[in-house]
Amino acid sequence: MRRGAVRSVVVAGLLALGAGAGAPPGWASVAAGPEAEADVAYHGRVYLSGAQLRIWLVPENDGPSALANATVRVRLSAELADRQQLAEGCARAGVREVVCETGPLPLHGRGRHIGLALALRERVPEVVVRVDTWWNGGATDRNHVNNEHVVLALDTGDAYAF
């Protein structure tokens, strides 16, 4: 199967997962259409040491609607190694890209913590990491400042926060 075909299958599968996710019991208002609005945000840390890139992030939702699920996208300036062991709910979406579902994002609450240990194809002195929302359950997000991040991580093993 060609790389582009694999990407299409992964993307379609993630969309099906997100689109088919039902609301947790007891949620009165879960974003389900274009009239819904949510303010998704991401906070976390990036570490680069050798050819190993570690990313820890937490998705949050400041409302005004809860979301049953969303998808965060992580894009890198360096190529990923061919083999990756990704966290549950995450999939490789390209040579330099990984996507992960956030799980339910309650109103004024946090989603699941996402930890990635990514192997790079080769050691690089720095990696630019871009984090953004790839899919948000169909809700409108008028504040992209808190869910679009660009982080420069140097090969020092230090944590770079966003």
Residue pairs with C-beta under 8 A, 6 or more apart in sequence:
1 9
3 95
7 93
7 94
10 91
10 92
10 93
10 99
11 93
11 99
13 91
14 71
14 91
14 93
14 99
14 101
14 135
15 135
17 69
17 101
18 68
18 69
18 70
18 71
18 101
18 135
18 137
21 68
21 69
21 104
22 68
23 30
23 66
23 68
23 104
24 68
24 104
27 66
27 68
27 104
27 106
29 36
29 65
29 66
29 107
30 36
30 65
30 66
30 67
30 68
31 37
31 38
31 65
31 66
31 67
31 68
31 136
31 137
31 138
31 139
32 68
32 137
32 138
33 138
34 138
34 140
36 65
36 67
36 137
36 138
36 139
36 140
37 63
37 64
37 65
37 139
37 140
37 141
37 142
38 61
38 62
38 63
38 64
38 65
38 66
38 67
38 105
38 136
38 137
38 139
38 140
38 141
39 61
39 62
39 63
39 64
39 141
39 142
39 143
39 146
40 59
40 60
40 61
40 67
40 70
40 102
40 105
40 133
40 136
40 141
40 146
40 147
41 59
41 60
41 61
41 62
41 143
41 146
41 147
42 57
42 58
42 59
42 60
42 72
42 131
42 146
42 147
42 149
42 162
43 57
43 58
43 60
43 161
43 162
44 55
44 56
44 57
44 58
44 114
44 131
44 161
44 162
45 55
45 56
45 57
45 159
45 160
45 161
45 162
46 53
46 54
46 55
46 127
46 129
46 151
46 153
46 159
46 160
46 162
47 53
47 54
47 55
47 153
47 157
47 158
47 159
47 160
48 54
48 124
48 126
48 127
48 153
48 154
48 155
48 156
48 157
49 155
49 156
49 157
50 123
50 155
51 81
51 119
51 120
51 121
51 122
51 123
51 124
52 117
52 118
52 119
52 120
53 76
53 78
53 116
53 117
53 118
53 119
53 120
53 127
53 129
53 153
54 115
54 116
54 117
54 118
55 74
55 114
55 115
55 116
55 118
55 129
56 113
56 114
56 115
56 116
57 72
57 113
57 114
57 131
57 162
58 110
58 111
58 113
58 114
59 70
59 72
59 102
59 105
59 110
59 111
59 112
59 114
60 105
60 109
60 110
60 111
61 67
61 105
61 106
61 107
61 108
61 109
61 110
61 111
62 108
63 107
63 108
64 107
65 107
65 139
66 104
66 105
66 106
66 107
66 109
67 102
67 104
67 105
67 136
67 137
67 139
68 104
68 137
69 101
69 102
69 103
69 104
69 105
69 137
70 101
70 102
70 105
70 111
70 133
70 135
70 136
70 137
71 99
71 100
71 101
71 102
71 133
71 134
71 135
71 136
72 99
72 100
72 102
72 114
72 131
72 132
72 133
72 134
73 93
73 97
73 98
73 99
73 130
73 131
73 132
73 133
73 134
74 97
74 98
74 99
74 100
74 116
74 129
74 130
74 131
75 94
75 96
75 97
75 129
75 130
75 132
76 96
76 97
76 118
76 120
76 127
76 128
76 129
76 130
77 96
77 126
77 127
77 128
77 129
78 96
78 120
78 121
78 122
78 124
78 127
79 95
79 96
79 120
79 121
79 122
80 92
80 95
80 96
80 98
80 118
80 119
80 120
80 121
81 119
81 120
81 121
82 121
83 119
84 92
84 98
84 118
84 119
85 117
86 92
86 98
86 100
86 116
87 100
87 114
87 115
87 116
89 100
89 101
89 103
89 112
89 114
90 98
90 99
90 100
90 101
90 114
90 116
91 98
91 99
91 100
92 98
93 99
98 116
98 118
99 134
100 114
100 116
102 111
102 112
102 114
103 111
103 112
104 111
105 111
120 127
123 155
124 155
125 154
125 155
126 152
126 153
126 154
126 155
127 152
127 153
128 150
128 151
128 152
128 153
129 149
129 150
129 151
129 152
129 153
130 148
130 149
130 150
130 151
131 147
131 148
131 149
131 151
131 162
132 144
132 147
132 148
132 149
133 141
133 147
133 148
141 147
149 162
151 160
151 162
152 160
153 160
154 160
